[in-house]
Amino acid sequence: MKKSTKGALAAGSAAVLLLGGAGSLAYWNAQQTVAGGAISAGNLALSSPSCGSGWTYDSGEQAPGATFTPGSSLLVPGDVITETCTTTLTATGEHMRGTIGASTPGSITPFVVGVGSVTGATPALGGAGSNEFTEANSGNTLSIRITVTFPAGSDNTTKLASATLDAITLTATQIHS
């Protein structure tokens, strides 16, 4: 091999080593620090609910406000019973938005638990009785109408079904995306 070829190979190898990690080829750069500050998270909580005068029928078949007595009254498909509870909402943080829901820790098939309406929240979000709230509602006492529905289309497999109503959980869920 010629001396010039060997020299070119050596120079090329040196350049590869310098650029490839064994050395470095520096380009200009500059840095500045961005001023920071403390950051903190908000909070979302409900106080322990206080429920009113008990469960009532709300399906239009019974007299308005007819009492439903857990453990002795029997539901039929199409029935809806309601209970109204109050709780205080804590919703702190910029752009806080959420919903109030009701659920059970397990299945209560065929019955369906839900929130009929919430008062004391921001009506502008979803209209009067909406279950939505914002940080503007923090500290408000919410009146929550919980519903339990026995679906009208229930078949014979739902005869003699039972569930425990005291296992209903109110939940505030943040929905800001």
N, C-alpha and C positions, 0 to 999 in steps of 0.2 A: 504494500500500500504506500502511496506517496505521502511525503511529509505534509503536504498541503491538505490532503484528505484527512490524515490523522489530526491535524490541527483544527480543521473544521468540525470533525466529530467531537473533539474535546471541548471546543467552544460551545457547540450545540448542547452537549451533555451538561455543561456548567449552567447554561441558560435554563435548561429544563429543571435542574436541581434548584436553582434560585426561584423560579416561578412556581415550582411544584410542591413547595412545602419545606424543603430542607433549608431554604433561606426565604427572604421576602423581598418583594419589590414594592416599595412604598409609593403610594400616591398621596397627594395632599388630602387632608381632611381637617375638620374643625368640629368642636363640640360646644354645646351650651346646656346649662341645666334649666329645666322647666320648674318653676316654683310650684310646689305642691301644697298640701294642707291636710288637715285631718278629715277623714271621711267616716260617716256613721250611717247605720241602717235605721230605718223606721221600725214601726211595730204594727202588728195586726192581731187583735184579740177581741173576744166577747166576754162579758161578765157572765156569771152563773145565771141562767134564765129563771125568771119567775113566771109561772103559768097561772092563767086566770081561773075561771069558774068551772073548768072541766070541758070535756068533749061534748060537742053538739052535732046533730045531723045537719048537713048542708047541701043535700042533693035535691031539694025541692019536693020530695015525696012526703016529708013529715012537716008538721007545723014549724014555722020559723023558730029556731033556737031549741027545738026538742032535744032533751038531754040523752046522750049516749053514755051508758054506764059500762065501763070496761069490766069484763068478767061475767056480765049477765045479759047485756044487750047483744043481739045477734044481727050481723050484717048480711045483706043479700047483694048479688051483683047489681051494680049501678049506684050503690050507696057511697056517700062521701061524708066523712066526719072531720071536724076541725077543732083545733085548740089554739088559743092565742096566748103567746108568751112574750115577755119583754126582756130585753138585754141591752146593755150599754156597749156601744161599739168604740173600740180604739183603733184608729186607722191613721197612722202618722207616716209621713214620707211624701216627697214630691211625686206627683203624677200617680198617686195611689188610686186604684180603681178595683172594685171587686164585686162579688155577689154573695148573697146569703142563701144557703141551701139547708136541707134537712135530709137525713139519711138514717139508716139503721146499721149496726155493726155486722149484721148477718142478713140473710134472706128472710123476708116475711111474705114470700109468695103465697097467694096471688095478690096481696095488698100492695099498693104503691104509695110511698111516702113522698111528700113534696112541700114546697112553700107556695101557699096560695097568694100571699101578698105581704109586703113589708111597708110599714109607714114609718116615717122619721128618717128616711133616706132621701137621696137627691131625686126628686121626681123628673127633672129634666133629662136624666139619662135614659130612662125606659118608660116614662109616663107615670101617672099616679099609681101607687101600689107596686112599683118596680122593686125587684129584689137586688138592684145594683146600688153601690155606694161609692163615694170618693173620700179623700182626706178631709173635705169640708164637713163630712158627717161625723168626724171623730168627736167623741163625747156625747153624741146623740143617743137618746133612748129609742131603740127600735122596737116596734110592735110587730111581731112576726106571726102570721096566721099559718099554722102547720096543717096540712091536709093528709088524710089517709083515704085512699080511694080503693073501692072494690070494683075493678073494671066490669063494665056492663056486659061485655062479651065473654065472661068467664064460663067455662064449661063444667060438666059434672065432676071433674077431678078436684074442683075447689070446694066441694061440699065439706063441711066440718073443719075447714082450715082455721088455724089460730096463730096468733102472734102476740108479742109483748109490746105494748105501746110505750112503756117507760124506757125503752132502749133507743129512743130517737135522739140523734145528735144534731145540733145546729152547727153549721160550719160557715165561717167567713173565708172566702177564697179570693186571693188577689189575682186579677186577670190582666193587669197591665202587660202589654207585650212590647 
